[in-house]
Amino acid sequence: IDQDKTFIALKIDNIRNFRNRIFHYEPIYNQSDLIKKHIDVFDVLTWLNEDMKILNELFDEFKNIEENKKEIIKKLADLTLNKDN
């Protein structure tokens, strides 16, 4: 049981840290473990409330963003370059 508590606490703490990075406007698109973090968020939602997980899945754009990641990164780079000129 203590191992379960530790596992859950670690997963929730990792999500909280990730959320804080987002809310402090830190770039996250270059992280290699975004898919795992996405899965972890939905795991925790499932533990808390299955209906909330289903509702969030309706609005989840992660798959679309992940599929277009290279194009998005290029557009962000172009915006940054154009901003400096």
C-alpha positions in Angstrom: 0.0 0.0 0.0 2.9 2.4 0.8 4.3 1.7 -2.7 0.9 2.6 -4.2 0.9 5.9 -2.4 4.4 6.7 -3.5 3.6 5.8 -7.1 0.4 8.0 -7.1 2.2 10.9 -5.3 5.1 10.8 -7.8 2.7 10.7 -10.8 0.7 13.6 -9.5 3.8 15.6 -8.5 5.2 15.1 -12.0 1.9 16.4 -13.5 2.0 19.4 -11.1 5.6 20.3 -12.1 4.6 20.0 -15.8 1.6 22.2 -15.3 3.7 24.8 -13.5 6.1 24.9 -16.5 3.2 25.5 -18.8 1.7 28.2 -16.6 5.1 30.0 -16.4 5.2 30.0 -20.2 8.2 27.7 -20.4 8.5 25.9 -23.8 7.4 22.3 -23.6 7.1 21.3 -27.2 10.7 20.0 -27.3 10.3 17.5 -24.4 10.9 13.9 -25.4 8.3 12.5 -22.9 5.2 14.5 -23.8 3.3 11.4 -24.8 4.0 9.8 -21.5 2.9 13.0 -19.6 -0.3 13.1 -21.7 -1.0 9.5 -20.8 -0.3 10.2 -17.1 -2.7 13.1 -17.0 -5.5 10.9 -18.4 -4.6 8.1 -16.0 -5.0 10.4 -13.0 -8.3 11.8 -14.5 -9.6 8.2 -14.8 -8.7 7.5 -11.2 -10.5 10.7 -10.0 -13.5 10.7 -12.3 -14.2 8.6 -15.4 -16.7 11.2 -16.7 -14.1 14.0 -16.4 -11.7 11.9 -18.4 -14.3 11.3 -21.1 -15.2 15.0 -21.2 -11.5 16.0 -21.5 -11.0 13.5 -24.3 -13.7 15.4 -26.3 -11.6 18.5 -26.3 -8.1 16.9 -26.4 -6.0 18.3 -29.2 -2.8 16.5 -28.2 -2.9 13.9 -31.0 -3.4 16.5 -33.7 -0.6 18.7 -32.2 1.8 15.8 -31.9 1.2 14.7 -35.5 1.9 18.2 -36.7 4.8 18.9 -34.3 7.5 19.5 -36.9 5.3 22.0 -38.8 4.4 23.8 -35.5 8.0 24.0 -34.4 9.0 25.5 -37.8 6.2 28.1 -37.6 7.3 29.0 -34.1 10.9 29.4 -35.3 9.7 31.6 -38.2 7.7 33.8 -35.8 10.8 34.2 -33.6 13.0 35.1 -36.6 10.5 37.6 -37.9 10.0 39.1 -34.5 13.8 39.9 -34.3 13.8 41.7 -37.7 
